[in-house]
Amino acid sequence: MSMGAYDEDEHERREQQSSRVDADFDDERTIYHGEVEYDAGSSAEELLDQFEEIKSN
């Protein structure tokens, strides 16, 4: 079979593979401890001004 050739057997093999459900994973939730911070202090106008300043340099 050459590169790019695709026959009926390959189609069926891929179809079976994609229709199979993999249930071999942990069903337990992982618990993470920590903090998440984000800065939403800048307005859209300030961010656009900063972008234009960076672009012009």
N, CA, C and O of each residue as an XYZ file, in Angstrom:
228
protein
N       0.853     -1.160      0.000
C       0.000      0.000      0.000
C       0.904      1.229      0.000
O       1.799      1.328      0.839
N       0.694      2.142     -0.899
C       1.522      3.338     -0.989
C       1.053      4.402     -0.005
O      -0.021      4.302      0.586
N       1.873      5.404      0.149
C       1.510      6.512      1.030
C       0.214      7.144      0.529
O       0.085      7.442     -0.658
N      -0.729      7.345      1.421
C      -1.988      7.953      1.035
C      -3.031      6.976      0.548
O      -4.192      7.351      0.380
N      -2.650      5.729      0.316
C      -3.631      4.739     -0.130
C      -4.518      4.370      1.061
O      -4.046      4.278      2.194
N      -5.778      4.166      0.795
C      -6.739      3.918      1.862
C      -7.742      2.894      1.344
O      -8.530      3.187      0.445
N      -7.707      1.698      1.912
C      -8.609      0.669      1.412
C      -9.726      0.386      2.419
O      -9.764      0.969      3.503
N     -10.615     -0.500      2.051
C     -11.788     -0.818      2.873
C     -11.402     -1.411      4.228
O     -12.033     -1.096      5.238
N     -10.362     -2.276      4.266
C      -9.928     -2.868      5.534
C      -9.436     -1.797      6.497
O      -9.731     -1.839      7.691
N      -8.692     -0.851      5.973
C      -8.193      0.238      6.813
C      -9.351      1.072      7.334
O      -9.350      1.482      8.495
N     -10.325      1.320      6.493
C     -11.504      2.078      6.908
C     -12.225      1.370      8.055
O     -12.588      2.003      9.046
N     -12.430      0.083      7.925
C     -13.117     -0.688      8.971
C     -12.291     -0.715     10.260
O     -12.845     -0.600     11.353
N     -10.980     -0.865     10.137
C     -10.112     -0.886     11.317
C     -10.200      0.441     12.069
O     -10.311      0.460     13.295
N     -10.151      1.535     11.338
C     -10.235      2.850     11.979
C     -11.609      3.096     12.577
O     -11.733      3.716     13.634
N     -12.641      2.608     11.897
C     -14.007      2.765     12.396
C     -14.180      2.019     13.721
O     -14.776      2.553     14.657
N     -13.666      0.794     13.809
C     -13.752      0.018     15.045
C     -12.957      0.695     16.160
O     -13.403      0.757     17.306
N     -11.794      1.194     15.815
C     -10.930      1.827     16.805
C     -11.566      3.107     17.359
O     -11.469      3.374     18.557
N     -12.208      3.889     16.508
C     -12.793      5.147     16.964
C     -14.115      4.948     17.696
O     -14.555      5.834     18.428
N     -14.759      3.783     17.506
C     -16.035      3.548     18.173
C     -15.849      2.867     19.529
O     -16.813      2.698     20.276
N     -14.623      2.480     19.846
C     -14.337      1.831     21.123
C     -14.183      2.886     22.224
O     -13.562      3.926     22.007
N     -14.745      2.617     23.393
C     -14.638      3.529     24.530
C     -13.569      3.011     25.470
O     -13.586      1.843     25.856
N     -12.646      3.872     25.837
C     -11.581      3.500     26.765
C     -12.024      3.832     28.185
O     -12.092      5.003     28.558
N     -12.321      2.822     28.964
C     -12.788      3.027     30.330
C     -11.716      2.652     31.353
O     -12.026      2.426     32.523
N     -10.474      2.587     30.922
C      -9.378      2.210     31.817
C      -8.761      3.426     32.507
O      -7.538      3.572     32.523
N      -9.565      4.269     33.057
C      -9.033      5.437     33.750
C      -9.623      5.500     35.153
O     -10.671      4.917     35.429
N      -8.938      6.211     36.024
C      -9.425      6.377     37.393
C     -10.705      7.188     37.387
O     -10.798      8.226     36.732
N     -11.678      6.707     38.118
C     -12.929      7.441     38.197
C     -12.929      8.399     39.387
O     -13.926      9.072     39.646
N     -11.823      8.459     40.102
C     -11.737      9.347     41.259
C     -11.275     10.717     40.826
O     -10.464     10.859     39.911
N     -11.806     11.726     41.498
C     -11.391     13.085     41.197
C     -10.077     13.388     41.895
O      -9.836     12.953     43.021
N      -9.244     14.134     41.211
C      -8.001     14.581     41.804
C      -8.276     15.896     42.517
O      -8.862     16.809     41.936
N      -7.867     15.994     43.746
C      -8.096     17.196     44.530
C      -6.822     18.026     44.541
O      -5.760     17.555     44.949
N      -6.943     19.259     44.089
C      -5.817     20.177     44.058
C      -5.991     21.213     45.152
O      -7.101     21.676     45.417
N      -4.885     21.570     45.781
C      -4.907     22.604     46.804
C      -4.025     23.747     46.327
O      -2.934     23.512     45.809
N      -4.477     24.959     46.491
C      -3.671     26.097     46.069
C      -4.563     27.291     45.794
O      -5.743     27.305     46.144
N      -3.977     28.282     45.166
C      -4.703     29.509     44.875
C      -4.540     29.872     43.403
O      -3.544     29.534     42.764
N      -5.534     30.562     42.896
C      -5.474     31.084     41.543
C      -5.723     32.578     41.641
O      -6.687     33.019     42.266
N      -4.839     33.358     41.013
C      -5.011     34.806     41.014
C      -5.015     35.317     39.583
O      -4.329     34.767     38.721
N      -5.762     36.337     39.334
C      -5.726     36.995     38.037
C      -5.923     38.480     38.245
O      -6.553     38.910     39.211
N      -5.379     39.253     37.332
C      -5.452     40.698     37.426
C      -6.392     41.207     36.358
O      -6.077     41.163     35.169
N      -7.539     41.688     36.775
C      -8.497     42.223     35.827
C      -8.609     43.734     36.013
O      -9.645     44.328     35.714
N      -7.540     44.350     36.506
C      -7.568     45.773     36.815
C      -7.527     46.680     35.609
O      -8.068     47.784     35.668
N      -6.914     46.269     34.523
C      -6.796     47.139     33.361
C      -8.076     47.127     32.540
O      -8.707     46.088     32.344
N      -8.440     48.313     32.065
C      -9.608     48.378     31.194
C      -9.187     48.014     29.776
O      -7.998     47.959     29.464
N     -10.152     47.773     28.943
C      -9.860     47.429     27.551
C      -9.106     48.565     26.873
O      -8.199     48.323     26.078
N      -9.480     49.806     27.186
C      -8.817     50.969     26.594
C      -7.348     51.023     27.006
O      -6.483     51.307     26.178
N      -7.065     50.754     28.275
C      -5.670     50.756     28.749
C      -4.868     49.660     28.067
O      -3.714     49.873     27.697
N      -5.461     48.506     27.900
C      -4.770     47.397     27.245
C      -4.496     47.700     25.777
O      -3.425     47.371     25.266
N      -5.456     48.327     25.092
C      -5.246     48.703     23.707
C      -4.145     49.750     23.572
O      -3.326     49.682     22.656
N      -4.129     50.719     24.488
C      -3.067     51.726     24.487
C      -1.703     51.079     24.688
O      -0.737     51.426     24.009
N      -1.628     50.136     25.624
C      -0.366     49.435     25.893
C       0.055     48.624     24.661
O       1.237     48.581     24.321
N      -0.889     47.995     24.008
C      -0.595     47.221     22.810
C      -0.046     48.120     21.702
O       0.943     47.785     21.051
N      -0.698     49.262     21.497
C      -0.227     50.193     20.470
C       1.164     50.705     20.782
O       1.973     50.901     19.875
N       1.453     50.925     22.060
C       2.775     51.388     22.474
C       3.840     50.311     22.183
O       4.926     50.621     21.695
N       3.520     49.074     22.483
C       4.448     47.964     22.245
C       4.670     47.801     20.743
O       5.798     47.599     20.295
N       3.599     47.887     19.976
C       3.677     47.741     18.533
C       4.541     48.817     17.883
O       5.250     48.539     16.915
N       4.491     50.025     18.395
C       5.222     51.132     17.786
C       6.702     51.096     18.114
O       7.486     51.766     17.442
N       7.111     50.346     19.113
C       8.533     50.274     19.484
C       9.283     49.304     18.691
O      10.486     49.138     18.893
